[in-house]
Amino acid sequence: MLAKHSILVRLLVVVMAGCAVLAAPLPSAANAPDTEPYVKYYVVTARHQSQPESLTEIALRLLGSGERAAEIYQLNTGRVQPDGARLTDPGALRAGWYLVLPWDAVGPGVEYGQLPTTGRPSSRPVPTRSPSARPGGRPAPSPTSTAPRPNGGASPTVRCTATTASSSRSEWAQLRMAPDSAWALTRGNGVKVAVVDTGVDAGAQQLSGRVAVGADVTAGNGRGDTDCLGSGTAMAGIIAADDSVDGSPVGLAPDATIVPVRMVRSSGDARPADAATAIEVAVSTGASVVALGSRVDLADPAVAASLSTALKHDVLVVAGAPVKPTKIPSPRGESAAGALLLAGGVGAGGQLAEKYLDGSVEVVAPGIEVATLGVGGSKVVGKTGTELAVAFVAGEAALIRAAQPDLTAAQVEERIRDTADPVGGQVAEGDTRYGAGMINPTASVAPTLDGQEQTAAQANRRGGALLAVLLGFALVFGAGGFLAVRRRRRRYAG
């Protein structure tokens, strides 16, 4: 009898131990190891040997050559610093900034580890401008830097012919995209988006501090951070405008950096040779997303050749869907890591902005009566055109590349297509007018379905184990009851 009781006790102990294990929380993503990369970095000080810190001096001291200041700049441009500002001028540093360094950096002050998390600043980023001329020892402005303005911060004085835009404006596009729903995960920080069009008005307050010098291929050695015609500025506003001006629309990725590459002359003319050069320049700046304006002719052989070259890099090129027969370049060979995504513009009712070539549209985005930035200050205008849809897709790509930097350009393209929403009435089989549908920025940066399926599997395993424990309880108590009844029968029988 004692032996039987001992067995029952041991069974109960095992069952209770199993319950305790099941009650313990399963590992969650929040408790997963930090995946931030380990880097070499340097914390900028107020002064070094009684002199203000500069990229050239830091490069000379830690890398052995002042010419390598450009490498440090490229590693850090556009990233939000602890005080909310960004490195946009190679000649202006602030104490307390973290500078990522090349791997061969050595010397006092060089740290190794995960870059300290700065968090989202409570105050608005302040553009860093150098009020004085850059000394000869400092690096010359590159297309991805913002050099000091001749007039102390405003855009250089450029004679522009009068441009017109619709005064009608609607917030339907921004409401439809709802980018603020994605900002809990990413705002595009650290991603460079090249805008190949008419240049970008860097004087717009909503873009302050986030427009690089860029390049003007029509002039050979000019800069791209001015805009006479407005379409490049409109694209930049959709991609990265912030909320510094009340009532103005906010871009999809307000923490991204815009690299403007002008290939359109002030007269509005655009030569295919300039467009081809502009694509190559955009890729060379290190931009991971390239947005092509509507004046880029994909059917031109020179443009197609430049696109083929661009697609050998891990760059997502977004262009408007063609309206005439066009042979679309595609990545070729093992070295081709890039992707080309063709966008079509639509209105609030689903109407197409243009008559696109059948089957050419891969995704659609707002492109009719879209509120965005105009040239000349903080003006807001309503515009229509396929290039606006291109800008929305490029902004979504910037969010994805910031949230999931390990994805290739092809994977980013696939994610944009897979998370697109069907357009109203897009139910007929074979209807290719809208491609995969309307882009969905929030869905594109949401946790992957694989993670959700894994969570569900864990829940199912826990539920199955719990059921097994309950069955164990039933068997144990059932066996105990059976033995008790059996003992009573024997007692009465005796």
C-alpha positions in Angstrom: 0.0 0.0 0.0 2.8 2.4 0.9 4.5 1.6 -2.4 1.3 2.5 -4.3 1.0 5.8 -2.5 4.7 6.5 -3.3 4.1 6.0 -7.0 1.1 8.3 -7.0 3.1 11.0 -5.2 6.0 10.8 -7.6 3.5 11.0 -10.6 2.0 14.1 -9.1 5.4 15.7 -8.6 6.3 15.1 -12.2 3.0 16.6 -13.4 3.4 19.7 -11.3 6.9 20.2 -12.5 5.6 20.0 -16.1 3.1 22.7 -15.3 5.8 25.0 -13.8 7.8 24.7 -17.0 4.8 25.6 -19.1 4.0 28.6 -16.9 7.4 30.1 -17.7 7.3 32.7 -20.5 8.6 31.7 -23.9 11.5 33.7 -25.2 10.3 36.7 -27.1 11.8 38.9 -29.8 12.2 41.6 -27.2 14.6 39.4 -25.3 16.6 38.4 -28.4 20.2 39.3 -28.6 21.0 42.7 -30.0 21.9 42.4 -33.7 23.4 45.9 -34.1 26.8 45.5 -35.8 30.1 46.1 -34.0 32.0 49.0 -35.4 34.9 51.3 -34.7 33.8 54.7 -33.7 35.1 58.0 -32.2 33.3 60.5 -29.9 33.9 64.0 -31.1 35.3 66.3 -28.4 35.0 70.1 -28.2 38.7 70.6 -29.0 41.8 68.6 -29.6 45.2 70.2 -28.8 43.4 73.6 -28.4 42.0 73.3 -32.0 38.4 72.6 -33.0 37.9 69.0 -34.3 37.5 68.4 -38.0 37.1 65.4 -40.2 40.5 66.1 -41.9 42.3 66.3 -38.5 40.6 63.1 -37.2 41.4 61.2 -40.4 45.0 62.4 -40.2 45.3 61.4 -36.6 43.5 58.0 -36.7 43.9 56.9 -40.3 47.2 58.5 -41.2 45.9 60.6 -44.1 43.7 63.7 -44.1 42.4 62.7 -47.6 40.5 59.8 -45.9 38.1 62.3 -44.3 35.8 61.6 -47.2 35.6 58.0 -46.0 34.5 59.0 -42.6 32.0 61.4 -44.0 30.4 58.7 -46.2 30.1 56.4 -43.2 28.2 59.0 -41.2 26.3 61.3 -43.5 22.6 61.5 -42.8 22.6 59.6 -39.5 20.8 61.3 -36.6 23.3 62.3 -33.8 22.5 62.4 -30.1 21.6 66.1 -30.3 19.1 65.5 -33.2 21.4 67.1 -35.8 23.1 65.3 -38.8 26.4 65.4 -40.4 25.7 67.3 -43.6 28.8 69.5 -43.8 32.2 67.9 -43.7 33.6 71.0 -42.1 31.2 71.2 -39.2 31.3 68.8 -36.2 29.8 69.0 -32.8 31.1 67.7 -29.5 29.4 64.4 -28.5 28.7 63.2 -32.0 29.5 59.5 -32.8 31.6 59.0 -35.9 31.8 55.5 -37.4 35.4 54.9 -38.5 36.9 52.6 -41.1 38.2 49.3 -39.7 41.9 50.3 -39.9 41.5 53.3 -37.6 43.8 53.2 -34.6 44.7 55.7 -31.9 43.5 57.4 -28.7 39.8 57.7 -28.6 39.0 54.9 -31.0 36.2 52.7 -29.5 35.1 49.3 -30.7 31.6 47.9 -30.1 27.9 48.7 -30.8 27.3 52.3 -31.6 25.5 53.8 -28.6 21.7 54.1 -29.2 20.8 57.8 -29.3 17.0 57.3 -29.5 14.7 59.7 -31.3 15.5 63.2 -30.3 12.9 65.3 -28.6 13.9 68.4 -30.5 13.9 68.9 -34.2 17.2 68.3 -36.1 19.2 71.4 -36.6 21.1 71.6 -39.9 24.9 72.0 -39.5 26.3 74.8 -41.6 29.7 76.3 -41.6 29.5 80.1 -41.7 33.0 80.5 -42.9 34.8 79.3 -46.1 36.3 75.8 -45.9 40.1 75.8 -45.4 42.1 74.3 -48.2 43.0 71.2 -46.1 39.4 70.1 -45.8 37.8 67.8 -48.4 35.9 69.5 -51.2 32.2 69.0 -51.3 31.0 65.7 -52.7 27.6 65.0 -54.3 26.5 63.7 -50.9 27.6 66.6 -48.7 25.9 69.9 -48.0 28.5 72.6 -48.4 28.1 76.1 -46.9 25.8 78.3 -48.9 27.2 81.5 -50.4 24.7 83.6 -48.7 24.9 82.0 -45.3 22.4 79.2 -45.4 19.8 79.9 -48.1 19.9 78.3 -51.5 22.3 80.0 -53.9 20.7 82.7 -56.0 19.6 81.2 -59.3 17.6 82.9 -62.0 14.5 80.7 -62.6 11.8 81.2 -65.1 8.3 81.3 -63.6 6.8 77.9 -63.0 3.2 77.1 -62.5 1.4 74.4 -60.4 -2.1 73.6 -59.6 -3.4 75.6 -56.6 -5.8 72.7 -55.9 -4.5 70.5 -53.2 -5.8 67.5 -51.3 -4.4 65.5 -48.5 -5.9 62.3 -49.9 -2.6 60.8 -50.9 -0.9 61.2 -47.5 -4.1 60.0 -45.7 -4.1 56.9 -48.0 -0.4 56.2 -47.4 -0.7 56.8 -43.6 3.1 56.8 -43.1 2.9 57.7 -39.4 1.7 54.1 -38.8 5.1 52.9 -39.9 7.2 55.4 -38.0 7.0 53.4 -34.8 9.4 51.0 -36.6 11.4 53.3 -38.9 11.5 56.8 -40.4 14.2 56.1 -43.0 17.2 57.1 -40.9 20.5 56.6 -42.6 19.1 55.9 -46.1 20.1 58.0 -49.1 17.6 58.4 -51.8 18.8 59.9 -55.1 16.3 62.0 -57.0 17.2 62.2 -60.7 15.2 65.1 -62.1 15.3 68.9 -61.9 17.3 69.3 -58.7 15.8 69.9 -55.2 15.2 73.2 -53.5 17.3 72.8 -50.3 15.9 76.1 -49.0 12.6 74.4 -48.2 12.2 74.4 -44.5 10.6 71.0 -44.6 13.8 69.5 -46.1 16.2 71.5 -44.0 19.5 69.7 -43.3 18.5 66.6 -45.2 19.4 67.6 -48.8 22.9 66.9 -49.9 24.8 69.0 -52.4 24.1 66.5 -55.2 25.2 67.2 -58.7 24.2 69.0 -61.9 25.2 66.8 -64.9 23.9 69.5 -67.3 26.6 71.8 -66.1 29.4 69.3 -65.7 30.5 70.4 -62.2 27.4 72.1 -60.7 25.4 71.2 -57.7 21.9 69.8 -57.6 20.4 71.5 -54.5 18.5 74.2 -56.3 15.4 73.8 -58.5 13.8 76.1 -61.0 11.1 73.8 -62.4 9.8 72.2 -59.2 9.3 68.5 -60.0 12.4 67.3 -58.3 11.4 69.3 -55.2 7.9 67.8 -55.3 9.4 64.3 -55.4 11.8 65.1 -52.5 8.8 66.4 -50.5 6.9 63.2 -50.9 9.9 61.2 -49.9 11.4 63.1 -47.0 9.5 66.3 -46.0 9.1 66.8 -42.2 6.4 68.5 -40.2 8.4 71.7 -39.4 5.7 73.8 -41.1 2.2 73.5 -39.8 -0.3 72.3 -42.4 2.3 71.0 -44.9 2.3 67.4 -46.0 4.9 65.1 -44.5 7.0 62.6 -46.5 7.0 58.9 -46.1 10.6 58.8 -44.8 11.2 62.1 -43.1 14.6 61.0 -41.7 16.0 59.9 -45.0 18.7 62.0 -46.9 17.9 63.3 -50.4 20.7 63.3 -53.0 19.6 65.5 -55.9 21.0 64.9 -59.3 19.9 67.4 -61.9 19.6 66.2 -65.5 16.9 68.7 -66.7 18.0 72.1 -68.0 16.3 75.3 -66.8 14.4 75.4 -70.1 12.8 72.1 -69.3 14.7 70.1 -71.9 16.4 66.8 -71.0 18.9 65.0 -73.1 19.1 61.2 -72.9 22.9 61.5 -72.5 22.4 63.6 -69.4 19.8 61.2 -68.0 22.2 58.3 -68.5 25.0 60.1 -66.8 22.7 61.2 -64.0 21.8 57.5 -63.2 25.5 56.6 -63.0 26.2 59.6 -60.7 23.2 58.7 -58.5 24.6 55.2 -58.0 28.1 56.5 -57.3 26.9 58.7 -54.4 26.1 55.6 -52.4 22.3 56.0 -52.6 20.5 52.7 -52.0 17.3 54.0 -53.6 17.2 55.9 -56.9 14.0 57.7 -58.0 13.8 58.6 -61.7 11.8 61.6 -62.8 9.4 61.5 -65.7 11.9 63.1 -68.1 14.1 59.9 -68.0 13.3 58.0 -71.2 13.7 54.3 -70.4 13.5 53.4 -74.1 16.6 55.3 -75.0 19.6 53.0 -75.5 22.0 55.2 -73.5 19.6 55.2 -70.6 19.0 51.5 -70.8 22.8 50.9 -70.8 23.2 53.1 -67.7 20.4 51.2 -66.0 22.0 47.9 -66.7 25.2 49.2 -65.1 23.3 50.5 -62.1 21.6 47.1 -61.6 24.9 45.5 -61.0 24.9 47.3 -57.6 22.6 46.7 -54.7 20.4 49.6 -55.6 16.6 49.8 -56.0 15.8 52.0 -59.0 12.2 53.2 -59.1 10.9 54.6 -62.5 7.6 55.4 -64.0 5.8 52.7 -66.0 6.4 53.4 -69.7 3.7 54.7 -72.1 5.3 53.4 -75.2 7.0 50.1 -76.2 10.2 49.8 -74.2 12.7 47.1 -73.6 13.1 47.1 -69.8 16.6 46.3 -68.5 16.8 43.5 -66.0 19.6 42.4 -63.6 21.9 39.8 -65.3 24.6 37.6 -64.0 25.6 36.7 -60.5 27.0 40.2 -59.9 23.7 41.8 -60.7 22.3 42.7 -57.2 20.0 45.6 -58.1 16.3 45.8 -59.0 14.1 48.0 -61.2 10.5 48.7 -60.1 8.0 50.4 -62.4 5.3 52.5 -60.8 2.0 53.9 -62.1 0.2 56.9 -60.7 -3.5 56.9 -59.7 -6.0 59.3 -58.4 -8.3 59.0 -55.3 -10.9 57.1 -57.4 -8.4 54.7 -58.9 -8.1 56.5 -62.3 -4.7 56.2 -63.9 -2.5 59.3 -64.3 -1.4 58.2 -67.8 -2.2 55.5 -70.4 0.6 53.1 -69.4 1.8 50.3 -71.6 -0.2 47.2 -71.0 1.3 45.0 -68.4 4.1 47.4 -67.5 2.8 48.7 -64.2 4.2 46.7 -61.2 2.6 48.8 -58.4 0.7 52.0 -58.2 0.8 55.0 -55.8 -0.9 58.4 -55.6 -0.1 60.5 -58.7 -3.1 62.8 -59.3 -3.7 66.0 -57.3 -1.1 65.2 -54.7 -0.1 67.8 -52.1 3.6 68.3 -51.9 6.4 71.0 -51.8 6.8 73.7 -54.3 10.0 75.7 -55.0 10.7 78.9 -53.2 10.5 78.5 -49.4 7.8 76.4 -47.7 5.2 76.6 -50.4 2.7 73.7 -50.7 1.1 72.9 -54.1 -1.0 70.3 -55.7 0.6 68.4 -58.6 -0.1 65.5 -60.9 2.3 63.2 -62.6 3.8 59.7 -62.6 7.0 61.0 -61.0 4.9 61.6 -57.8 4.0 57.9 -57.7 7.7 57.1 -58.2 8.5 59.3 -55.2 5.9 57.5 -53.0 7.4 54.1 -53.9 10.9 55.4 -53.3 9.9 56.7 -49.9 8.5 53.3 -49.0 11.7 51.7 -50.2 13.7 54.0 -47.9 11.5 52.8 -44.9 12.2 49.2 -45.7 15.9 49.7 -46.2 16.2 51.4 -42.9 14.1 48.9 -41.0 15.7 45.8 -42.6 19.1 46.8 -43.9 20.1 43.2 -44.6 17.6 42.9 -47.4 18.9 43.1 -51.0 17.3 45.5 -53.5 15.5 42.6 -55.1 14.1 41.6 -51.7 12.9 45.1 -51.1 11.2 45.2 -54.5 9.5 41.9 -53.7 8.4 43.1 -50.3 6.8 46.3 -51.9 4.9 44.1 -54.4 3.9 41.4 -51.9 2.4 43.9 -49.4 0.5 46.1 -52.0 -3.3 46.3 -51.6 -5.7 45.5 -54.4 -7.1 48.6 -56.0 -10.9 49.0 -55.9 -12.4 46.9 -58.7 -9.2 45.0 -59.3 -10.9 41.6 -59.2 -11.1 40.6 -62.8 -8.5 37.9 -63.6 -5.8 39.2 -65.9 -6.4 42.9 -65.0 -2.9 44.2 -65.2 -3.6 48.0 -65.1 -2.6 48.3 -61.4 0.1 45.6 -61.2 0.3 44.2 -57.7 -1.9 47.1 -56.4 -1.5 50.2 -54.2 1.6 50.3 -52.1 1.2 49.9 -48.3 4.1 51.4 -46.4 3.0 50.2 -43.0 2.5 46.6 -44.1 5.9 46.6 -45.9 7.8 47.3 -42.7 5.7 45.1 -40.4 7.2 42.0 -38.8 7.6 39.2 -41.4 5.0 36.5 -41.8 7.7 33.9 -40.9 7.9 35.4 -37.4 4.2 35.4 -37.0 4.0 31.7 -38.1 6.7 30.9 -35.6 4.8 32.6 -32.8 1.7 30.6 -33.7 3.7 27.4 -33.8 5.0 28.1 -30.3 1.5 28.8 -29.1 0.3 25.5 -30.6 3.2 23.6 -29.0 2.3 25.2 -25.6 -1.3 24.3 -26.1 -0.5 20.7 -27.0 1.8 20.4 -24.0 -0.8 21.8 -21.7 -3.4 19.3 -23.0 -0.9 16.5 -22.4 -0.5 17.7 -18.8 -4.2 17.9 -18.2 -4.6 14.4 -19.6 -1.8 13.3 -17.2 -3.7 14.8 -14.3 -6.8 12.9 -15.4 -5.0 9.6 -15.7 -3.3 10.0 -12.3 -6.4 10.9 -10.4 -8.4 8.4 -12.4 -5.9 5.7 -11.4 -6.0 6.8 -7.8 -9.7 6.7 -7.7 -9.7 3.2 -9.3 -7.3 1.9 -6.7 -9.3 3.5 -3.8 -12.6 1.8 -5.1 -10.7 -1.5 -5.5 -9.5 -1.3 -1.9 -13.0 -0.6 -0.5 -14.4 -3.6 -2.4 -11.7 -5.9 -1.0 -12.4 -4.5 2.5 -16.1 -5.2 2.2 -15.5 -8.5 0.6 -13.2 -9.6 3.5 
